[in-house]
Structures are given as structure tokens and as C-alpha cells.
Amino acid sequence: MADKLALPLLFPTPPPSKSLFPTQNLHNHKHHHSHQQQSQPPVMLQTSSLSSTPATPHLQEFISTQNSNSRETRRTVTSPAFITRSKTRIGKNRDPNRGKPWSHFRLSPQGQKVLDSLNNPSYQVSELDGVLDSLFEYYRAGSSLSGGVDGKVDVDGLSIDVLGVMKGLGFQKKFDLAMSVFEWVRSRQGYQLVVSNSMVASVFRMLGKSGKVSAAASLLNSLHKDGFELDVYAYTSLITVYSSNGRYRDAVMLFNKMEEEGCRPTLITYNVILNAYGKMGMPWSKTIGLVEAMKSAGIPPDEYTYNTLITCCRRGTLYEEAAEVFEEMKAAGFSPDKVTYNALLDVYGKSRRPKEAMKVLSDMEINGFSPSIVTYNSLISAYAKDGLLDDAMELKSQMIENEIIPDVFTYTTLLSGFEKAGKDEYAMSIFKEMRDNGCKPNICTFNALIKMHGNRGNFTEMMKVFEEIKACNCAPDIVTWNTLLAVFGNNGLDSEVSGVFREMKRAGFVPERDTFNTLISAYSRCGSFEQAMTIYKRMLEAGVTPGLSSYNAVLAALARGGLWQQSEKILSEMKDSGCRPNEFTYSSLLHAYANGKEIERMHALAADIYSGAIEPHTLLLKTLVLVNSKSDLLVETEHAFLELKKKGFSPDISTLNAMISIYGRRQMVAKADEILTFIHDRGFTPSLATYNTLMYMHSRSGNFEKSEEILRAILQKGLKPDLISYNTVIFAYCRNGRMKEASRIFSEMKDSAGLTPDVITYNTFISRYAADSMFEEAINVLQYMIKQGCQPNDSTYNSIVDGYCKHSRQGDATMFISTLQKLDPRVTREEEGRLSQRIAKRWP
């Protein structure tokens, strides 16, 4: 098993040099940074083009001088061939229309006339041939030639006119018409002399803006078949299209292909790929390996490179690495700007380190950068993720005092924080405030609401939110589908998990690493461990590199089965691959030890957490409460709970449920009521697990009837009781000999709730009947459960045999065993022998 679960270490990378970004040979170049868009995280590439990224002014209308084989050299040929254009270089953007209404871009009078014709409202598709033929005839006739020679044509002018016409159409969002122009030119004999890499790059960008990424990929293949040689400019444009549309693996594959073909990447290309690495959650060693390759090629990092690298640290919560990049950036002579500070703040926010985030804020202000809404959102995220919701709300008030209006990200972050803490009323209050203030929810908001309703088992409300996405002119994204997969997985609904995955693929979404990780977790929560590992294998086959999140997903699956030995092996493999374990890693390891009954190992890991050898993160302290409660260790559970409060962390509803559970099992009702009062006073929303825990406590007390009262309260609140809820109430009545009430709850569970009784349900009845010497009723229940397809287990037969023994009916017990094959044909001889030995021990 352990060998099968070993994760292959993909993409081996040599260890980086001692200093990741040595200052020697670095040019103190300055590049313009665009204002950060709120629809994207810090320093994320814009979806339209590279125009708004530092050092990438519009992927300019210039051709790389690095490619000596470029067709962009001047040639003179006799008509009907052409004179090719002079080569240009990558430099400043020369588009005079940036930020202005469209005007001609180096267009000839005839080119402008063609553009006007195509933009004319009365234009018909059938006119395209005539309009474009007039442009070609214009150049064939030698009209307006600048220094032209009879019989020769200026391809430079013709090509620039075609490009200008396409760009003009693109400016008017007439992408399909611009594509028609391009395809018309491609259909001409000798089109390769007219079509430039600048033109191809422009087409790639237009297709990207239109969401037609597959069409861009098809065009690439078609050009390759025609023998058209793409330059770095065109390649980088398509790589950017892939990355901007979330197809990061395709971007990386094209980057590798480009290098294989001998086309040398530029700084722009490397920056785009680094950004893709960050979005993919590529291991840090792989990311640094790319930077080393870039430097080896004589390309020093620029400001955008550093900012992108800091942003790459978000997914792996690599706050130490981000701080190191920040210091190296300053050492290299670059001054951090607002984008840099916000990116670093975001890393600390994702890493749940609000103190460090506040220090960055202080440094930012000292250096003359006023906090923006991006700054506040990162800080609010840091506090909300750590469960410090009062501090997060205080920051919201502070930003309003500073006349910064909360946006959809502010509200969604707070909503998610309250949802995670189990404070549903607060979450919905935030949602109401958001809408009352005229702030429209985005897909992230809807995803948070789907998660909240789904995790509470309120699937009706969850699907209403899913439908509302379309009504608000939004569209489900990859996170929406991943959230649905996680929700159904958390609720053990494996068929729904498979169904959602099919719908997701049907909707055109390509599974990325997060999807695979979600599926691994979902199937393991459904008890389908083999299916979870199959998904992991498919992930590898799809070329997705396992990262921190992948290792953690596999560890969580192993933990549920108590496979602690395999978990330790995975932990070792993680470290060997340069992937640093985080709080989720150690949380899963604690669960693995608890489920595997390895209490001593659990205590040893807890000691490392309490001592600070492993950072006592809030998640780990909450996990210690959970695993100690589950292992029925009262003193250790209370110790972990006190440590949580001592560190200033707020418990969540799961932690509080664990405290009620351990007090309830010991009938420490007063203590359990204290926790329940805390839940109500602090605005937590009791979950189904809360109510089930309370029912369990009362089912074993003299006040057992209160279990059904709680069941009725659940139904009144609109929650859907589960099998545990009904089994607990049935147990309460059976334990006290109230079989009529137990049977009533049994019928309600099947008929009204639509739940299928399990072996625990039947065993509860059989055990009580046998204990009361009602063996005919016990055997009737046994026959009924077998008929319903529920297989008896050892406890089922033990209850009946023990009942006979308790009432000194040894002969009846032996008779029962002899007739067991007739009752249950699946009973083995070994089982019969085991039961006979049980009788012998009772009657020596």
C-alpha cells in the first residue's frame, strides 16, 4: 500500500544558488506598473493583452531582433511578389490610440477607406471580397508607393494596412470581422509574404478576448502546417492568451515547445510563465529553477518579475520565501511600489499572519504609499482567515472612515469568514449590507453562499444560489464546480460528486490541480478511498504536477482511513521534493494518528506544537481539540481548548461541537450547557452536528425524551436531520424500553425523511429486544434487515447470543447458531464457530 501511495517527484530541479537574485549584472531598469485591477489579485496579468503589465507595453508592434531567421528583413521581388518590410525592434509602444478614440494607425488613404467601409453600418458580408481586393489592387498598381519601383510592390505598406484594418476592427470589438479579414488574406496565394507575426499576435489576442482559446490553438497548428515560423512575439501572445484564460498548463506546454524550436524567450515571456506557475501552484523549487534559467540566458529579473514571484508565494503560503524575494528586490536596486506591498500583504493574508501583514502596512505608509482598497482587503483576509472576525470588521470600519468604500471583495471575504466560523446569521447580514449598499455580488460571493448552504446540508437553498448566478449575468467558474464537488463529497454523496464532475466537463471546464485535489478529498470523504487514489493517478497522467495542495489532499484521504504509516511516508516525500509542510499537512497527520489509534504519536506531535517546534497555528490547536475529543481524552481536549484561547484565537463551531461532545459523553451537562451558551452569546449558528451532539448527550441521561425535542427543533429550523439524528433518538427510546416510540421514529425516518436505516439502526432494536428476552421480535428484525439488503455484523449476532446467555438459555443460543445459515445464507462457518466460542466463554 505504502509503495502504491508514494508520490513520484516530478520536475526535478537543481537547488537554487544561495542568493536567489544576486545583484551583480542586474540593470536598474524601471518599468511602468499599471494600476492594479480589483477584479484580479495583485500583479495578475490582464486578460486582454500584455499591455497593462510592466515591461510589456501592448506586446508592441515590433519584431524581435533576436531571431536571425525572421522573415522581417527587407527583400525586393518582382510582381506579383512583394517587397517585405524592414525589421523593427521591441521598444516603446507606438499605438497613438491608447486611451483615445480610434484613429488611423499608419494606414494609407486606401487602408483607411477599407476600414471605413468595413465599419460602415450598411456593410454586408458579401462585400468582403470586393473591399479587400481594392486594397490589394491599390498596391499592385503601384499607387502611393514610397520610393517604389515599377513592377514591384511594397509589402511593408500592404501588411501594415491589413494589420491596421484588423486592429481598427478589434478596437470596435468586431473580432469576428477582423478574423474574416485575416482568413481572407491567408487564403491568398503567397499569403506568408503579407501575414506578419505582429498580425498573428493580434489575432491571438482577439481570440483570447473573445474566449475562443481553442480557435487560437487551432490557428497555431494550422500555421505550423503551412510552414509559417512564429517569432517570440507571436508565441508570447498566445502564451498570454492561455494564461489569461486560466489554461496554465497549455501556456507552459507552449513555452516548452517554443524553446524546443529554438525560439528564445524574452523577459516578457518569462514573466508570463512565472505568473502561470504561480496560478498553478507550481513547487517553489520549479519556480526558482525557471528564474535561474532566465538569468543563465542573460535576462535579469525586473520589477514585474519580483512582484510576480512574491505573488507566486500566495498559494503555498510561502511567507518566508516572499520576504526573501522582497529583500532581494531592494538589494537589486528596485524600489518596492504599491503593487509590491499589496502582493506581500496578500501573501501574509493567505498565510494567516495578520501581525506581519500589519508591519508591511506600516512600512508601506512610511514609504509614502497610502493604503488602498487592495491593501485593506488583504488585511481583512488575513484576520478573517485566522478567525479574528472582530478585527476584520474593525478594519472595514477603518477603511470607511478613510473614505474607502468596501467593494465586493471586502464583503465576500467577510461573508466567507463568518461562514467558516459557523456564524451564518452574520454572514447573511454581510450579504444584505452588501446589496443594500448597491454592491453587486460576483461569482466569488455566490461560491461562498453555495459553500455555506451546502455545508449545512441545505441543498435547496444551495441550488437557488446556483440558479441566481445566471440571473445576475454571472457564469459558474472552476471554483463554483469545485465547491459543488467539495460540498457533495463532504456530505458523502459520491454519485452527486460524479454527476457534478460530468457536468463540469460538459460545460467545457478542463480539470486543473484544484479540481483533482477536490475530487480526491470528495471521494475520500465518501469512503471511496480507491476512487480517490484513481483520481490522483489521473491527475499525474494529465501532466499536473503535485504541489502542496495535492499532497495535503492525499494526506487527508489517508488520515480518514487512519493510515498513519503511509501518511508519514508522504510527509517525508513532501520534504524531499522541497515542498514545505504547512498547518494543513500537520492537521491531517494528527487525524491520521487519531484514527489509527496511535495516541502516543499524536501526543508527541502535540508536544511539538505546544513547544513551538511546529508553529502553534490556530488550525492545529483546533485540530488538537477535535482529535483529543474524538479519542475521548478529556484532559488533553481541555488543554488544547485553553491553548486556543490563550493564543487569542477564536474557536469555530466545529471546535465548540467537539467540546460539547466530550462533555456530553461524560454526562457533564453543566459544562456542555456552558459551551452552548457561549455559542448563542457569540453569534455562532449551531450546526446539525451541534444538535446531534446534544441529542447524544440527552439520549444517555434521565432526560432522554429531550432528544426528540431537539429533533423537532431541527425540523422547525429548516435543517434536515440525518441518519445519526434519527438513530440517536431511536437509541434513546430503546435504551429506556420505549419500543413503541422507537418504532414511530423508525417509520418517520424511512417514510418522511426518506433515509435508509443502517446496521446501527437495526442493531439498536435487536439489542434491546434480546436484552428484554423478546427473541422472536429480535429475530424478526434480523430477518427484516436482511430482506432490506442490510448485512448484519458481529454486533448483530453478539446481541442475540448474549441475550440468550443473559437469560440462561444456552440451548436456545446453540439452536440459534445452528439455524443461522437459514436466516442469513452469507454467514460463514468461521462466524458460527466464533459465536459458539462466545457461548462457551459465557458458560464454562
JOZIRA-V859573 format. One record per run of one state. SS is the DSSP state (@ for helix, = for strand, . for the rest). FROM is the first residue (numbers start at 0). TO is the last residue. If there is no record, write none. Layout:
SS_FROM_TO / SS_FROM_TO
//
This chain:
._0_0 / @_1_4 / ._5_51 / =_52_52 / ._53_54 / =_55_55 / ._56_81 / =_82_82 / ._83_107 / @_108_118 / ._119_123 / @_124_139 / ._140_152 / =_153_153 / @_154_170 / ._171_173 / @_174_185 / ._186_189 / @_190_192 / ._193_195 / @_196_208 / ._209_211 / @_212_224 / ._225_230 / @_231_243 / ._244_246 / @_247_259 / ._260_265 / @_266_279 / ._280_282 / @_283_295 / ._296_301 / @_302_311 / ._312_317 / @_318_330 / ._331_336 / @_337_349 / ._350_352 / @_353_365 / ._366_371 / @_372_384 / ._385_387 / @_388_400 / ._401_406 / @_407_420 / ._421_422 / @_423_435 / ._436_441 / @_442_454 / ._455_457 / @_458_470 / ._471_476 / @_477_489 / ._490_492 / @_493_505 / ._506_511 / @_512_524 / ._525_527 / @_528_540 / ._541_546 / @_547_559 / ._560_562 / @_563_575 / ._576_581 / @_582_594 / ._595_597 / @_598_610 / ._611_616 / @_617_629 / ._630_632 / @_633_645 / ._646_651 / @_652_664 / ._665_667 / @_668_680 / ._681_686 / @_687_698 / ._699_704 / @_705_715 / ._716_721 / @_722_734 / ._735_737 / @_738_750 / ._751_757 / @_758_770 / ._771_773 / @_774_786 / ._787_792 / @_793_805 / ._806_808 / @_809_817 / ._818_818 / @_819_822 / ._823_827 / @_828_841 / ._842_843
//
